[in-house]
Amino acid sequence: MSATTPRITAVDTYDIRFPTSRELDGSDAMNPDPDYSAAYVVLRTSDGEPEGHGFTFTIGRGNDVQVAAIDALRPHVVGRSVAELCADPGSLSRDLIGDSQLRWLGPEKGVMHMAVGAVLNAVWDLAAKRAGKPLWQLLADADPEWLVSQVDFRYIADALTPDEALELLRKGRQGAADRSRHLREVGYPAYTTSPGWLGYSDEKLTRLAAQAVADGFTQIKLKVGADLEDDIRRCRVAREAVGPRIRMAIDANQRWNVAEAIEWTSALAAFDPYWIEEPTSPDDVLGHAAIRRGVHPIKVATGEHVQNRIVFKQLLQAGAIDVLQLDSARVAGVNENLAILLLAARFDVPVCPHAGGVGLCELVQHLSMFDYVALSGTTEDRVIEFVDHLHQHFLDPVVIDNGHYRAPTAPGFSAEMDQAAIDTYRYPDGAFWAADLAGGGKEELS
């Protein structure tokens, strides 16, 4: 191996789990006891630093399965030229998604597709670090022609052609320098789900909702869907806490059938919900369209569990959603999220990404900031979800100021975890879990 040609020498994986279920953080109608987890990957290089870091998100059991899926991709990555990989992440995207045998396990959905996303996110982290730029700026500065080359238009060309994507990106560059300055000065609008977890008491809900308003947030979100009378009470408590001018979204986490979603959402309409999120199965495009018609003028939002760009295309074509909620780690990484952002721009539907989890806020801010600076050119009716969980375990954690995400300045994708967090929460042999499984578990997160 030539010393002048740096290559990927290893793909290291880690099963990282945090015991968030013990405080009911993240609890909702479908996931009452989540342990926020990351299937974490590090790309090691022959010339040492920097490395590429990435991950995908799960909620505990099964995280080992996700890690195993990433491990299966190792032969495609080790030995590749770092320079070639950073110059064209799309080449690896095509190879990973196109593996004729691994593809059978999807295709382009589920555990293998998320594994591809973790690896590609690590590649983009590596590319941004080597370029000396935060990822949002790397993307915003990139030539539109190059960005188009990173997108797989297979299965979506009936809704968005390469030429149309190129036109959108060229138009998006107009005024980009001014928006970049504004982003650095003001940040990107956020909303918070922190008050609204289903397991929280009314007292905790009231306290956290009031605090969110005091902290500058203009939108909060509540989990709903387990019990209608309980939801009516909680929505009343939240609305009284934040007042009439603050937007309040509600999120059912796929709990309902179509008719039930319309009936339940209508019962909560008196509290002026801004959107109903994931009212039914994320795969049910026509169901979402029917719900949207049935609950108007309440908006319908979905996307955190949408498995690929093709389903997003259909949701947009069917007029099934008012708000598109992409996720940084559900689909095949940055390349596929570029396709989804372009589809949203093509249909003029605002993007309000899903975040929270482990590190999802850190990642997704870059995608929205690129969209603002160099694609859609606006933050109107656009907010990034913020949940105040686990940021302390990252080397470049998000910063929220007056209800806005501050633009990251450190090179990379903000994906790198502190080694101490890896050593403590690696499952099952990290310091926390070894003690916990031996019967001497700790009561709180360190």
Secondary structure, 3 states (H helix, E strand, C coil): CCCCCCEEEEEEEEEEECCHHHHCCCCCCCCCCCCCEEEEEEEEECCCCCCEEEEEEECCCCHHHHHHHHHHCHHHHCCCEHHHHHHCHHHHHHHHHHCCCHHHHCCCCHHHHHHHHHHHHHHHHHHHHHHCCEHHHHHHHCCHHHHHHCCCCCCCCCCCCHHHHHHHHHHHCCCHHHHHHHHHHHCEEEEEEEEECCCCCHHHHHHHHHHHHHCCCCEEEEECCCCHHHHHHHHHHHHHHHCCCCEEEEECCCCCCHHHHHHHHHHCHHHCEEEEECCCCCCCHHHHHHHHHHHCCCEEEECCCCCCHHHHHHHHHCCCCCEECCCCCCCCHHHHHHHHHHHHHHHCCCECCCCCCCCHHHHHHHHHHHHHHHCCCCCCCCCEEECCCCHHHECCCCCEECCEECCCCCCECCCCECHHHHHHHECCCCHHHHHHHHHHCCCCCC
